[in-house]
């Protein structure tokens, strides 16, 4: 049985503009030809909304042919490709973190090509998104691990760490967790996640610790039971780093 789907203001719940645009492009690619009314019914939006969506897709570089008349069909040029970046700033930042890790490792194939591809995406971002991206990248630092660094005690990462850190970092919320230091001493910490430090194969949470009134580096595999603290927001701080570690934004200039 197909569940009944209620629409709100003529649009299916959960289908935002980007989702609707993706659905329209997929439908035109799949069917070859479709009418505005058929697309409107498919995405749960009004005819007027779909016409605006078609215009927006054309602005993004998609070549969509239309036949005149109310019942006229729409066709997407099969060679049509998107020419503007639709990725959100946080999505581009996530991709750049992956490339930064590849570059810092220094021994993975295609890292140069990945860097080149992301540079093109970055150049396609509008100025306001580029500014936001640069602010994120200033919080991402990359370096090389010291040969003296002990790795024999390296453990697996708590599965809850990545989503908890991402939420706290992007929303500028305090992060609370249990931490085990190099001597095995466990403490409960609540900090401001100000930056990331990538030193393959390790990465560190660089945070301002209000209880100790200073910056601290927390190794990712020594963090457990992490959780963002709702309502506990913080402002960005200047993070001091050693001269052999640089923000990833400097590598892209």
C-alpha positions in Angstrom: 0.0 0.0 0.0 1.4 3.4 -1.0 1.3 5.8 2.0 -0.8 9.0 1.6 1.6 12.0 1.3 0.2 15.2 2.6 1.5 18.4 0.9 2.1 21.7 2.5 1.7 24.8 0.4 1.7 22.6 -2.7 5.0 21.0 -1.9 5.8 17.5 -0.6 7.1 17.7 3.0 10.9 17.4 3.2 11.4 18.4 -0.4 13.4 21.6 -0.3 14.5 23.6 -3.4 17.7 21.6 -4.0 15.9 18.3 -3.6 13.1 19.5 -6.0 15.7 20.6 -8.6 17.5 17.3 -8.4 14.1 15.4 -8.8 13.2 17.5 -11.9 16.6 16.9 -13.6 16.4 13.2 -12.8 12.8 13.0 -14.2 13.8 14.8 -17.5 16.9 12.6 -17.9 14.8 9.5 -17.3 11.7 10.3 -19.4 13.3 12.4 -22.2 10.2 14.7 -22.4 7.8 15.9 -19.7 5.3 18.6 -19.2 5.3 21.2 -16.5 2.1 19.8 -15.1 3.6 16.3 -15.0 6.7 17.6 -13.2 4.5 19.6 -10.8 2.6 16.5 -9.9 5.7 14.4 -9.5 7.5 16.8 -7.1 4.4 17.9 -5.3 4.7 21.6 -6.2 2.6 24.2 -8.1 3.0 24.8 -11.8 4.3 28.3 -11.0 7.0 26.8 -8.7 8.1 24.4 -11.3 8.4 27.1 -13.9 10.6 29.0 -11.5 12.7 25.9 -10.9 13.2 25.4 -14.6 14.4 29.0 -14.9 16.8 28.4 -12.0 18.1 25.2 -13.5 18.8 27.1 -16.8 20.7 29.7 -14.8 22.8 26.9 -13.4 23.8 25.8 -16.8 21.3 23.1 -17.7 20.0 23.4 -21.3 16.2 22.7 -21.1 14.2 23.1 -24.4 10.5 23.8 -24.2 7.7 23.7 -26.7 5.2 26.6 -26.6 1.7 26.2 -25.2 0.2 25.0 -21.9 0.7 21.4 -22.8 4.1 21.9 -24.3 6.8 19.5 -23.4 10.2 20.1 -21.7 13.4 18.3 -22.8 16.8 18.3 -21.2 19.7 18.3 -23.6 21.4 14.9 -23.0 24.8 16.7 -23.2 23.7 19.3 -20.7 25.8 19.7 -17.6 25.7 21.9 -14.6 28.2 24.8 -14.8 27.8 26.3 -11.4 28.7 24.7 -8.0 25.7 23.7 -6.1 27.5 22.2 -3.2 27.0 23.8 0.2 30.0 25.4 1.9 30.0 22.7 4.5 30.0 20.0 1.8 33.0 21.6 0.0 34.8 21.9 3.4 34.2 18.2 4.0 35.7 17.4 0.6 38.7 19.6 1.3 39.3 17.9 4.6 39.5 14.6 2.8 41.9 16.1 0.2 44.0 17.6 3.0 44.4 14.3 4.7 45.4 12.7 1.3 47.9 15.5 0.7 49.4 15.3 4.2 49.8 11.5 3.9 51.9 12.1 0.8 51.7 8.5 -0.5 48.1 8.2 -1.8 47.4 8.1 -5.6 45.2 10.8 -7.2 45.7 13.3 -4.4 46.9 15.8 -6.9 43.9 15.4 -9.2 41.6 15.6 -6.2 43.2 18.9 -5.2 42.9 20.2 -8.7 39.2 19.3 -9.0 38.3 20.9 -5.7 40.2 24.0 -6.6 37.8 24.3 -9.6 34.8 23.9 -7.4 36.2 26.5 -5.0 36.6 29.0 -7.9 33.0 28.4 -9.0 31.6 29.5 -5.6 30.0 32.9 -5.3 31.9 35.5 -3.3 29.8 35.1 -0.1 30.2 31.3 0.0 33.9 31.6 -0.7 34.3 33.9 2.3 32.4 31.4 4.5 34.6 28.6 3.1 37.8 30.5 3.9 36.7 31.0 7.4 36.2 27.2 7.8 39.6 26.5 6.1 41.4 28.8 8.5 40.3 26.4 11.2 41.8 23.4 9.4 45.6 23.0 9.9 47.8 20.4 8.3 51.3 19.2 9.2 53.6 16.2 9.5 53.7 13.9 12.5 57.0 14.0 14.4 59.1 10.8 14.1 59.2 10.7 17.9 55.4 10.4 18.1 54.4 7.2 19.9 51.8 5.3 17.9 51.9 1.9 19.6 49.0 2.9 21.8 46.8 4.2 18.9 43.3 2.9 19.3 40.1 2.9 17.2 38.0 6.0 17.2 34.7 6.2 19.1 32.0 5.9 16.3 30.1 8.8 18.0 33.0 11.2 17.7 32.7 12.2 14.1 29.0 13.2 14.1 29.3 14.8 17.5 32.4 16.8 16.4 30.8 17.9 13.1 27.7 19.2 14.9 29.6 21.0 17.6 32.2 22.5 15.2 29.8 23.7 12.5 27.2 25.0 14.9 29.8 26.4 17.3 28.6 24.4 20.3 30.6 23.2 23.3 31.7 19.6 23.1 31.6 17.4 26.2 33.5 14.1 26.4 35.7 11.8 28.4 39.4 12.0 27.7 42.3 9.6 28.3 45.7 11.2 28.3 49.0 9.6 27.4 49.4 8.3 31.0 46.0 6.7 31.0 44.4 9.3 33.2 40.7 9.9 32.4 39.0 13.3 32.8 35.6 14.8 31.8 36.1 17.8 29.6 33.8 20.5 28.1 35.6 22.6 25.5 35.1 24.9 22.5 36.1 23.0 19.3 38.0 25.8 17.5 40.0 23.9 14.9 41.3 20.6 13.5 44.9 19.5 13.2 45.7 16.8 10.7 49.0 14.9 11.3 48.4 11.6 9.4 47.6 9.0 10.6 46.3 11.1 13.6 44.0 14.1 13.8 43.5 16.3 16.8 40.6 18.4 18.1 42.1 21.8 18.9 40.0 23.4 21.5 39.8 26.2 24.0 39.3 24.7 27.5 37.5 27.2 29.7 38.3 25.3 32.9 42.0 25.6 32.2 41.8 28.9 30.4 43.9 27.8 27.5 44.1 25.8 24.2 44.5 22.1 24.4 45.0 19.4 21.7 42.9 16.2 22.1 43.9 13.1 20.1 40.9 11.7 18.3 41.4 8.1 19.5 41.5 9.1 23.1 38.1 10.8 23.1 35.1 8.8 24.2 31.4 9.5 24.9 31.3 12.8 23.0 28.2 15.0 22.9 27.5 18.5 21.7 26.1 20.8 24.5 22.9 22.4 23.3 22.7 26.1 23.9 26.4 26.4 24.9 27.7 28.5 22.0 31.1 30.0 21.6 32.9 32.6 19.4 35.9 31.8 17.1 39.3 32.5 18.7 42.7 32.9 17.1 44.4 29.6 17.4 48.2 29.7 17.8 50.1 27.0 15.9 53.8 26.2 15.4 55.5 27.5 12.3 55.7 24.1 10.6 51.9 23.8 10.7 49.8 26.0 8.4 46.1 26.6 7.8 44.9 24.7 4.8 43.5 27.9 3.2 47.2 29.1 2.8 47.9 26.0 0.7 45.1 26.9 -1.7 46.3 30.5 -2.3 
